[in-house]
C-alpha cells in the first residue's frame, strides 16, 4: 500500500523524461506493469498551462493507476502542480528530488534540493497540504559522497506526511557512473517506517532479488532497464513471485508489442510527431532484439530506422527486420 492506494506488486516503473509518455505507459501496463509513472512534470509550466506539459501530466486514459511526478523548487508552484495533478485524476503524486540532469539541478531543482533539506521539507509540506492523494518522494543518496543525507530527508518526509520513499543508490555527482549502492539504501529503510523502494541498475530478476536483499526495501523500481523492454517489470514481478527466471516474449510477441506501441504513438501525437517521438523507442527495440547480429549490423539498422519519416516505412521496416531475424534464429 502507498497511502490508500494498493499496488499490485513489488516491481515499479520509474518516471523517465522523454520515455514514460502515455503510449509507453499504456504499453507497459497492457503487459502487466502495476505502476508506471509519468515523465517529470515542471510544476510552474503545468500551472501556467503550457500545452506540452499539460499533455505530459494530465492524461491517463487506459491506465489502471495514474502516477504523476512533479518537479520544482517554489512551494506555491508545487502546491498548484499537486492540486492540478489530483484534478487530472492522479492516484499518487511523486515529488522529484533525485534528477541529476544539469538543466534541472542548475535550476536548483531535482537532486539539488538535497543540499537544502529545509527547502525540500517546505516543498513536501506544500504538496501534502493541498491534496488528498498520497504524496511520495524520489531521491538519491545525497548530493555527493560528503553529504549522503538521504536518511535524514526520508525521516523529515515521513513527518511531513509522505507515504513512500524511492531511493536511487547513487549520489547526484555520480550521475550513472559506477554501480548503484543498494546497501546504502538500507540506511534509509532504517530511518523510516514508510515503504522504501530501491532504484538503480535493476534490469533482471537477479538484480531485483539482490537489490531487495541488500537494501531491505519493500519494492524495486526499474528505470533504464525498461528501454525497449516495456514487458520487463511484469516479467520480473512474475519471476519474483514464482522464484523462476524471466520468461522473455517470443519473436512474434515482440513484434506485436513494438507495432502496438508505435501505432499508439501515432494516435497520440499525430503521424509526423509520432514517428519522431518513437525513434528512440525503435532504436531500443532493435538493440534488444533477440536474434544474434554483429554490433555493426545493429548500428546500421538503427541508423537507417531513425531516418524513416513515414509511418508505413517504419512498419514495413520492423516487419521485414523481424522476419529476417526469425530466419536467422530458426533456419
N, C-alpha and C positions, 0 to 999 in steps of 0.2 A: 504493500500500500504506500502511496505517496499522498499524504493527507487523506482525503476521502475518495481518492481515485485508485482503483485496483489495477495493478499492472500484471498482465498475464504471463510473466516470465522474468528471467534474470538477465536477459541479453537486450540491451537498449542500443538504439542507433543515434549517433551524435548529431547535433546541429552542425552543418558544414556549408560554409559560404560558397556559393557557386555550384553546389552539388545537391543539397537536400531541398530542391524545389518541389512543387506539388507533384509533378509527374514521377520524380524519383520516389517520393514518399508513398505515392499510390502503388508504384511497382513493388517496393519493399513490403508494404502492408498486405498486398494481394498474395505475396509469397509467404506470409506468416509472421512478419516482424510485429512485435507487440507495442513498440514505442519508436517513433521516428520523428525527430524534432525538425522544426523549420530551419531555414538559413537564419543567420544572425540578423536581427532587425534593429536598425538605429531608431531609438525612441523619438528623437526630435523630428526626423524625416517622416516617421509613421504618423506622429501627431499633426504634422503640417499637411498631411495628405498627399505626399509625393506618390504618384501612381505606381511606380515600380516597387516601392517599399510596401505600400498597402497590399499590392498583389502578392508580394512575398509572404506577408504575415497573416493576412485576413482571409485565407482560403483553406478549406479543409474538406472539400467535397470528396466523398468516397473513403474517408479515413475513420477508423473506429476510435482513434484517440488523436486529439489535436494538441500539440505541444509547441508553444511559441517562445523562441528565445529572444530576449531583449538585451540591448547594449546601450550604455550611455554613462554620463558622469554628473548629470544635474538632476537633483531629486524631483523637480517639477516635471521634467520630461519623462523620467522613469515612471512617475505616477500616472501621467497621461498615457504612456505606452501600455502600462499594465491594465488600465481601465479599458482602453481600446481593444487590447487582446482578449479580455474577458467578453466584451461586447461582440467580438467577432466569433466567439464560440470556443475559445481556448479552454481545454480541460486543465492544463498545467502551464504555468508561466515560469520560464527559466531565465535567470539573470547571468549574463556573461561577465565573469571576472577572470577569464583564463586565456582569451585570444592573445597570441603573441605577435600578430602582424604589426609591422611598423606603422602602418596608416591608422591602426586602432590605438596602439599604445602611444603614438605620437599625439593623438587627441586626448590623451590621459584617460582612456577607457580600457576595457578588457583587462588583461593581466596587470596593467599599470595601476589599477586600483588596489592591488596587493601591497603597494608602497604606502598606502594611506588607509588604514583599516577603519579609522573614524569616518572617513568619507564613504567607504564601502558599506559600513553599517547604516549610515544615513540613507543610502540608496535602497538597501533592503527594507528599512522601515517605510520608505515612501511606497514601495511596491506592495508590501504586505498590508499597508494601511488603506489601500483603495480597492482591493479585490477580495472576493470570496473564494477565489480559486487557489489551490496550493501553489506557493512560490518555492522554487528550487534554485540552487546556486551551483554554477560550474566554475572551477578554479584550477590553478596549478599548485605546485608545492610551495611556490613563492616566486619572488622576482628573480633572485639569484641564489647561489649556494650560501651566501652570508645571511640570507633573510628568508628561510623556509618557515613561513608563518601560517601555513595552511591550517594547522590545528587550532590556532587562536582565532582565525577567521571563521572556521567551522563552529566553534563554541559561541562566538558572537552571533553568527547567523541563526543558530538554534534558539538563542534567547530572543532574537528579533522575530521569530515566527516562521523561519524557513522550514520546509518539510522534508527535504532530502539534499544531499551534497554529492556532487560529482567531482572527482579529483583526477586530473591528468598527472601522471607520475614524472613530470619534468618541471624545472623552473622555466620562467619566461626566457631567460638568457640562453637556455639550451635550445630553444625552438623545438626542432625534432631530432636533434643530434643525440648520439649515444642511446642507450636503452632506457626505457621508462623504468622508474624505480617503484615497483609495486609495494615493496616492503615499507617504504616511507609513507605510503597511504595508510598503513596500519596505525600510524600516529594520529591521523585524522579520525580514524574509526574509534580510537581510544578516547578522543577528546569530545565525542558527541554521542548521544543516544539515537540520533537520526539515522535513517538508511543512508549508507555510503556506497557510491558507485565508483568503481575503479576504471580508469580510461588510459589509453596509451599502449600501442604495439600489440593490441589484441586482434588477431587475424584468423584464428582457428580454435578448435576445441582444446588443444594442448595449451596455448597461451591463455585461453579463458580460464581453464582449470588452475593453471599456475598463478595467474593474477588473483583469483579468488582466494587461493590458499595463502599466498604471501601477504596479501593486504587484509584479509579477514572481512573484505567488503561483502555487501549483500547482493551486488549485481555487477555486471561489466557493461561498459559502453564501447561500441566499435565506431571508429571514425574512418580513417583511410583504408582500412581493411574491407570496406564496403564498395570501394571504387570498382565498377564493372562487375560487382557481385551483389546485387540487391537481395539475393536469397540468403546471404551468409548469416545474418543474425538469426533467422529462423532455423537454419541448419545447425548452428552452434547450440541454439536452445534445445533442439531435439536431441543432439548428441549429449549434452549435459544431463538431460533428464533420463536418457536411456543408457548412459555410460557406454556409448558407442562412438565410433569415428563419424566424421561428417559424411553425409551422402550428398555428393555433388550432382546437380542436374545433368541429364544426358545431353547429347548434341541437339536433338530436336527441341527439348525444353529450353535450352539456352537461346536458340534462335528465336523461339516464340517470345521469350522474355524480352530480348533486345528489340524485336519488332513492336511488341505491345508498348514498350517504354517510348520508342521513337514516335509511334503514332499518337500517343498521349501528349508528347511534347508538341507535335504539330497542332493538335487540337487546342492545347492550352495557349501557345504563343502565336499561332499562325505559321504558315509554311516557311516563309523566309527566316524569321527569327527562330522558329522551332528547329530548323536544320542547323543553324549556327550554334544554338544553345546545346544541342545534342552532341556536337562534335567531340567534346571532352569525354562524354559517356561512351560514344562509339569507340574512341581510342582505348578506353579501359576495357570494354567488352573484347576488343581484339587482343589486348595484352593478356587477358585471362582466358583466351580460347583454349580448349582442352587438347587440341592436336599439336604434335611436335612441329616446330618450324625454326629455322635459323633466325637469330636475332635480326639480321639484316632484312630477311623476308618480312618479319613483323613490322619493322620500321617503314619499309617501303609500302606495305599495305595500309598502315596507319596514316602515312603521309598522303597517299592517294585518297583515302576515305575522307580526310579532313579538307580536301579541295572540292568535294562534291557539293553542289548547290541546290539540286532539285530533289524533292522527296523520293520520286521514283528511282532516281540514280542510287540513293542511299539504300533503299530496299533491295534493289537488284544486286548491288554490291554485297550486301550482307548475305543474301540467299546464295549467291554464287560462291562466296567465300566459304560458307558453311558446307556447301556441297563438296567443295574441294577438300575441306578438312575431313569430312566424313570419308571421302575416298581414301585419304592418306591413312586414316585410322583403321578402316575395316577391309582394305583391299591390299 
